[in-house]
């Protein structure tokens, strides 16, 4: 009796199985992409926050270094020669004064050895914290000669730039400093960058209280006192005019007895 052979159709995936496999593969790829995107965005946000916090600290550091080197001479702070005025404008968010900047200060090498600069910290229309500086004597005529100061952007997205000054009479901090011919003893500075979600508070806030060691030098200590009855530029009694010879002295190169100094003997 002959055996019957049955032929089985080759095994294959149905269209439903193929669609399910493609769907599962797509879900896996979407999950991988979403995880990768979250990692990239988190890393970017972390780097941005770290850079923003660093910029805030650098800004406070620059303001502190400038404040501790501030100087003022009262005789040069009169209305006709307002060279050393200390100006703080809370509404415009600007702080301007004269300082002898240290050698490590940003931009100090721009004008050679003239380290006594008129320096200003302000917030521009783009919410950037800007530092400008130029030599003090140049700042007097900068507008007339159209001279631009050295400009450096310290921070971006500034949402808070505030400063307060210690009032010795009121024994408290005040927001306005009206004594432009005096230096405050204490200055409290705050720099805030960015904004918190659903809030107006800065995302990064750095504050610093700076004790200013300098004080305004009174005018009587800037010039030598004159003797009564002596005209300006005169020579006081007993003084020696420029190029003169004191009593009992000899001109350079002349020895007692009228002899002249001999040239050195060379061998």
C-alpha beads as a LAMMPS data file, in Angstrom:
LAMMPS data file: protein, C-alpha beads

267 atoms
266 bonds

1 atom types
1 bond types

-500.0 500.0 xlo xhi
-500.0 500.0 ylo yhi
-500.0 500.0 zlo zhi

Masses

1 110.0

Atoms # bond

1 1 1 0.000 0.000 0.000
2 1 1 1.628 3.227 -1.050
3 1 1 2.287 5.798 1.686
4 1 1 0.755 9.178 1.343
5 1 1 3.096 12.118 1.801
6 1 1 1.738 15.385 3.005
7 1 1 3.430 18.643 2.173
8 1 1 3.415 21.305 4.864
9 1 1 3.505 24.925 3.842
10 1 1 6.744 26.726 4.941
11 1 1 6.407 28.557 8.270
12 1 1 6.023 32.369 7.933
13 1 1 4.898 35.415 9.936
14 1 1 1.462 36.668 9.363
15 1 1 0.829 40.301 8.643
16 1 1 -0.505 40.762 12.161
17 1 1 2.676 39.402 13.704
18 1 1 4.814 41.637 11.505
19 1 1 2.831 44.709 12.500
20 1 1 3.097 43.817 16.178
21 1 1 6.859 43.310 15.879
22 1 1 7.322 46.645 14.110
23 1 1 5.192 48.361 16.730
24 1 1 7.208 46.885 19.597
25 1 1 10.481 47.846 17.892
26 1 1 9.193 51.382 17.363
27 1 1 8.234 51.688 21.026
28 1 1 11.702 50.539 22.056
29 1 1 13.349 53.118 19.760
30 1 1 11.065 55.860 21.061
31 1 1 12.031 54.960 24.627
32 1 1 15.738 55.015 23.782
33 1 1 15.414 58.383 22.024
34 1 1 13.395 59.859 24.890
35 1 1 16.011 58.700 27.399
36 1 1 18.829 60.121 25.289
37 1 1 16.999 63.432 24.871
38 1 1 16.385 63.688 28.613
39 1 1 20.071 63.052 29.328
40 1 1 21.188 65.673 26.799
41 1 1 18.731 68.287 28.045
42 1 1 19.624 67.583 31.666
43 1 1 23.324 67.899 30.910
44 1 1 22.728 71.125 28.999
45 1 1 20.630 72.577 31.816
46 1 1 23.257 71.582 34.375
47 1 1 26.082 73.167 32.398
48 1 1 24.028 76.313 31.834
49 1 1 23.176 76.589 35.536
50 1 1 26.807 76.042 36.532
51 1 1 28.018 78.652 34.043
52 1 1 25.358 81.102 35.211
53 1 1 26.293 80.631 38.855
54 1 1 29.965 81.068 37.976
55 1 1 29.229 84.307 36.125
56 1 1 27.358 85.616 39.166
57 1 1 30.311 84.807 41.424
58 1 1 32.775 86.402 39.002
59 1 1 30.634 89.543 38.847
60 1 1 30.510 89.836 42.627
61 1 1 34.255 89.220 42.800
62 1 1 34.980 92.004 40.302
63 1 1 32.726 94.450 42.158
64 1 1 34.356 93.553 45.476
65 1 1 37.910 94.020 44.142
66 1 1 36.971 97.403 42.722
67 1 1 35.266 98.591 45.918
68 1 1 38.135 97.653 48.240
69 1 1 40.536 99.685 46.061
70 1 1 38.296 102.760 45.764
71 1 1 39.874 106.104 46.581
72 1 1 38.776 109.705 46.893
73 1 1 40.478 113.071 47.435
74 1 1 38.194 115.792 48.732
75 1 1 40.103 118.661 47.096
76 1 1 39.478 117.038 43.703
77 1 1 35.802 116.322 44.387
78 1 1 34.545 119.886 44.061
79 1 1 31.837 120.696 41.502
80 1 1 34.372 122.115 39.041
81 1 1 36.534 118.994 39.218
82 1 1 34.239 116.078 39.886
83 1 1 36.892 113.428 39.421
84 1 1 36.466 111.294 42.520
85 1 1 32.684 111.341 42.944
86 1 1 30.973 108.148 44.166
87 1 1 27.697 107.797 42.278
88 1 1 25.089 105.104 42.941
89 1 1 21.817 105.098 40.996
90 1 1 19.396 102.399 42.133
91 1 1 16.812 103.164 39.438
92 1 1 19.285 102.873 36.562
93 1 1 21.133 100.072 38.360
94 1 1 24.559 101.649 38.011
95 1 1 27.496 102.159 40.357
96 1 1 30.405 104.465 39.439
97 1 1 33.542 105.432 41.377
98 1 1 37.329 105.825 41.117
99 1 1 39.614 102.972 42.140
100 1 1 43.277 102.029 41.974
101 1 1 42.713 98.656 40.371
102 1 1 44.949 95.681 41.181
103 1 1 47.168 94.084 38.554
104 1 1 44.893 91.025 38.309
105 1 1 41.723 93.005 37.607
106 1 1 40.051 92.333 34.224
107 1 1 41.110 94.900 31.633
108 1 1 43.655 96.651 33.856
109 1 1 46.380 96.313 31.218
110 1 1 44.431 98.244 28.583
111 1 1 45.874 101.639 29.533
112 1 1 49.394 100.792 30.659
113 1 1 50.452 101.914 34.123
114 1 1 47.531 104.298 34.656
115 1 1 45.738 102.013 37.097
116 1 1 43.646 104.789 38.683
117 1 1 40.424 104.315 36.745
118 1 1 36.877 105.582 36.667
119 1 1 34.990 102.283 36.806
120 1 1 31.267 101.701 36.396
121 1 1 29.008 98.678 36.818
122 1 1 25.582 98.890 35.176
123 1 1 22.801 96.825 33.597
124 1 1 22.070 97.607 29.943
125 1 1 18.804 97.320 28.018
126 1 1 19.502 93.654 27.212
127 1 1 19.770 92.740 30.903
128 1 1 23.541 92.288 30.735
129 1 1 25.813 93.356 33.579
130 1 1 28.439 95.590 31.977
131 1 1 31.688 96.877 33.451
132 1 1 33.359 99.921 31.875
133 1 1 36.626 101.554 32.869
134 1 1 39.031 104.219 31.676
135 1 1 41.788 106.343 33.253
136 1 1 40.378 108.924 35.617
137 1 1 41.910 111.938 33.837
138 1 1 40.721 110.667 30.455
139 1 1 37.187 110.239 31.789
140 1 1 36.947 114.007 32.402
141 1 1 37.087 114.783 28.676
142 1 1 35.904 111.475 27.218
143 1 1 32.611 112.886 25.942
144 1 1 34.267 115.917 24.341
145 1 1 36.802 113.808 22.429
146 1 1 34.441 110.874 21.804
147 1 1 36.627 108.397 23.686
148 1 1 35.024 105.040 24.385
149 1 1 35.877 103.245 27.634
150 1 1 36.952 99.640 27.875
151 1 1 33.792 97.539 28.058
152 1 1 33.382 94.009 29.422
153 1 1 30.230 91.928 29.811
154 1 1 30.280 90.175 33.179
155 1 1 26.920 88.371 33.170
156 1 1 23.770 87.784 31.101
157 1 1 20.073 87.617 31.941
158 1 1 20.486 89.819 35.016
159 1 1 17.210 90.004 36.927
160 1 1 18.594 91.701 40.047
161 1 1 21.439 94.155 40.590
162 1 1 21.015 95.863 43.926
163 1 1 23.334 97.682 46.298
164 1 1 22.804 99.159 49.751
165 1 1 25.041 101.383 51.849
166 1 1 25.557 101.609 55.575
167 1 1 24.411 104.939 57.020
168 1 1 26.374 105.831 60.162
169 1 1 23.691 108.242 61.343
170 1 1 20.667 105.989 60.830
171 1 1 22.608 102.849 61.802
172 1 1 21.035 100.886 58.965
173 1 1 21.450 100.127 55.288
174 1 1 19.978 102.610 52.809
175 1 1 19.281 102.132 49.104
176 1 1 20.356 105.640 48.076
177 1 1 23.777 107.181 48.685
178 1 1 23.488 110.950 48.326
179 1 1 26.971 111.800 49.662
180 1 1 28.808 111.729 46.362
181 1 1 31.915 113.318 47.925
182 1 1 32.226 110.587 50.568
183 1 1 32.853 106.866 50.542
184 1 1 30.538 104.526 52.446
185 1 1 32.047 102.226 55.045
186 1 1 29.977 99.192 54.089
187 1 1 28.377 98.239 50.781
188 1 1 26.026 95.297 50.356
189 1 1 25.763 94.071 46.760
190 1 1 23.402 91.467 45.280
191 1 1 23.488 89.997 41.765
192 1 1 20.680 87.706 40.571
193 1 1 20.570 85.820 37.274
194 1 1 17.677 84.025 35.600
195 1 1 14.206 83.372 37.028
196 1 1 12.607 80.547 38.927
197 1 1 9.622 78.796 37.344
198 1 1 6.318 80.510 38.167
199 1 1 8.200 83.114 40.212
200 1 1 9.996 86.422 39.815
201 1 1 12.801 85.371 42.156
202 1 1 16.261 85.006 40.584
203 1 1 17.420 81.496 39.854
204 1 1 20.962 82.253 41.047
205 1 1 21.459 84.903 43.712
206 1 1 24.850 85.942 45.102
207 1 1 25.219 88.601 47.801
208 1 1 28.316 90.148 49.321
209 1 1 28.968 92.695 52.054
210 1 1 32.113 94.692 51.306
211 1 1 33.946 96.722 53.932
212 1 1 35.624 99.608 52.141
213 1 1 38.960 100.309 53.854
214 1 1 39.441 103.683 52.184
215 1 1 38.138 107.078 53.196
216 1 1 38.053 110.458 51.508
217 1 1 41.400 112.241 51.979
218 1 1 40.794 115.794 53.294
219 1 1 42.025 118.639 51.128
220 1 1 44.545 119.942 53.671
221 1 1 46.535 116.729 53.334
222 1 1 46.796 116.934 49.553
223 1 1 48.958 120.081 49.334
224 1 1 51.920 121.199 51.407
225 1 1 51.053 123.991 53.866
226 1 1 52.442 127.432 52.981
227 1 1 54.187 129.719 55.407
228 1 1 52.459 133.000 56.303
229 1 1 53.405 135.809 53.940
230 1 1 55.062 133.544 51.378
231 1 1 53.756 133.937 47.811
232 1 1 52.634 130.860 45.904
233 1 1 55.648 129.091 44.474
234 1 1 58.036 131.062 46.692
235 1 1 60.989 129.709 48.614
236 1 1 60.687 129.604 52.408
237 1 1 63.409 131.139 54.594
238 1 1 66.497 128.953 54.541
239 1 1 65.351 127.168 51.421
240 1 1 67.502 126.546 48.382
241 1 1 66.201 127.370 44.900
242 1 1 66.417 124.718 42.185
243 1 1 70.017 124.452 40.932
244 1 1 71.348 126.553 43.805
245 1 1 74.244 125.807 46.121
246 1 1 73.691 125.649 49.877
247 1 1 75.748 127.995 52.080
248 1 1 79.276 126.654 52.480
249 1 1 78.792 124.169 49.655
250 1 1 80.754 123.718 46.445
251 1 1 79.603 123.208 42.882
252 1 1 79.641 119.663 41.583
253 1 1 83.162 118.518 40.595
254 1 1 84.973 121.211 42.625
255 1 1 87.082 120.383 45.687
256 1 1 88.063 122.748 48.508
257 1 1 90.912 125.109 47.566
258 1 1 89.717 125.643 44.015
259 1 1 90.941 122.308 42.718
260 1 1 89.025 120.332 40.173
261 1 1 88.232 116.687 40.348
262 1 1 90.707 114.694 38.252
263 1 1 89.461 112.137 35.773
264 1 1 89.911 108.545 36.841
265 1 1 93.122 106.794 35.787
266 1 1 92.516 103.842 33.533
267 1 1 95.022 101.042 33.099

Bonds

1 1 1 2
2 1 2 3
3 1 3 4
4 1 4 5
5 1 5 6
6 1 6 7
7 1 7 8
8 1 8 9
9 1 9 10
10 1 10 11
11 1 11 12
12 1 12 13
13 1 13 14
14 1 14 15
15 1 15 16
16 1 16 17
17 1 17 18
18 1 18 19
19 1 19 20
20 1 20 21
21 1 21 22
22 1 22 23
23 1 23 24
24 1 24 25
25 1 25 26
26 1 26 27
27 1 27 28
28 1 28 29
29 1 29 30
30 1 30 31
31 1 31 32
32 1 32 33
33 1 33 34
34 1 34 35
35 1 35 36
36 1 36 37
37 1 37 38
38 1 38 39
39 1 39 40
40 1 40 41
41 1 41 42
42 1 42 43
43 1 43 44
44 1 44 45
45 1 45 46
46 1 46 47
47 1 47 48
48 1 48 49
49 1 49 50
50 1 50 51
51 1 51 52
52 1 52 53
53 1 53 54
54 1 54 55
55 1 55 56
56 1 56 57
57 1 57 58
58 1 58 59
59 1 59 60
60 1 60 61
61 1 61 62
62 1 62 63
63 1 63 64
64 1 64 65
65 1 65 66
66 1 66 67
67 1 67 68
68 1 68 69
69 1 69 70
70 1 70 71
71 1 71 72
72 1 72 73
73 1 73 74
74 1 74 75
75 1 75 76
76 1 76 77
77 1 77 78
78 1 78 79
79 1 79 80
80 1 80 81
81 1 81 82
82 1 82 83
83 1 83 84
84 1 84 85
85 1 85 86
86 1 86 87
87 1 87 88
88 1 88 89
89 1 89 90
90 1 90 91
91 1 91 92
92 1 92 93
93 1 93 94
94 1 94 95
95 1 95 96
96 1 96 97
97 1 97 98
98 1 98 99
99 1 99 100
100 1 100 101
101 1 101 102
102 1 102 103
103 1 103 104
104 1 104 105
105 1 105 106
106 1 106 107
107 1 107 108
108 1 108 109
109 1 109 110
110 1 110 111
111 1 111 112
112 1 112 113
113 1 113 114
114 1 114 115
115 1 115 116
116 1 116 117
117 1 117 118
118 1 118 119
119 1 119 120
120 1 120 121
121 1 121 122
122 1 122 123
123 1 123 124
124 1 124 125
125 1 125 126
126 1 126 127
127 1 127 128
128 1 128 129
129 1 129 130
130 1 130 131
131 1 131 132
132 1 132 133
133 1 133 134
134 1 134 135
135 1 135 136
136 1 136 137
137 1 137 138
138 1 138 139
139 1 139 140
140 1 140 141
141 1 141 142
142 1 142 143
143 1 143 144
144 1 144 145
145 1 145 146
146 1 146 147
147 1 147 148
148 1 148 149
149 1 149 150
150 1 150 151
151 1 151 152
152 1 152 153
153 1 153 154
154 1 154 155
155 1 155 156
156 1 156 157
157 1 157 158
158 1 158 159
159 1 159 160
160 1 160 161
161 1 161 162
162 1 162 163
163 1 163 164
164 1 164 165
165 1 165 166
166 1 166 167
167 1 167 168
168 1 168 169
169 1 169 170
170 1 170 171
171 1 171 172
172 1 172 173
173 1 173 174
174 1 174 175
175 1 175 176
176 1 176 177
177 1 177 178
178 1 178 179
179 1 179 180
180 1 180 181
181 1 181 182
182 1 182 183
183 1 183 184
184 1 184 185
185 1 185 186
186 1 186 187
187 1 187 188
188 1 188 189
189 1 189 190
190 1 190 191
191 1 191 192
192 1 192 193
193 1 193 194
194 1 194 195
195 1 195 196
196 1 196 197
197 1 197 198
198 1 198 199
199 1 199 200
200 1 200 201
201 1 201 202
202 1 202 203
203 1 203 204
204 1 204 205
205 1 205 206
206 1 206 207
207 1 207 208
208 1 208 209
209 1 209 210
210 1 210 211
211 1 211 212
212 1 212 213
213 1 213 214
214 1 214 215
215 1 215 216
216 1 216 217
217 1 217 218
218 1 218 219
219 1 219 220
220 1 220 221
221 1 221 222
222 1 222 223
223 1 223 224
224 1 224 225
225 1 225 226
226 1 226 227
227 1 227 228
228 1 228 229
229 1 229 230
230 1 230 231
231 1 231 232
232 1 232 233
233 1 233 234
234 1 234 235
235 1 235 236
236 1 236 237
237 1 237 238
238 1 238 239
239 1 239 240
240 1 240 241
241 1 241 242
242 1 242 243
243 1 243 244
244 1 244 245
245 1 245 246
246 1 246 247
247 1 247 248
248 1 248 249
249 1 249 250
250 1 250 251
251 1 251 252
252 1 252 253
253 1 253 254
254 1 254 255
255 1 255 256
256 1 256 257
257 1 257 258
258 1 258 259
259 1 259 260
260 1 260 261
261 1 261 262
262 1 262 263
263 1 263 264
264 1 264 265
265 1 265 266
266 1 266 267
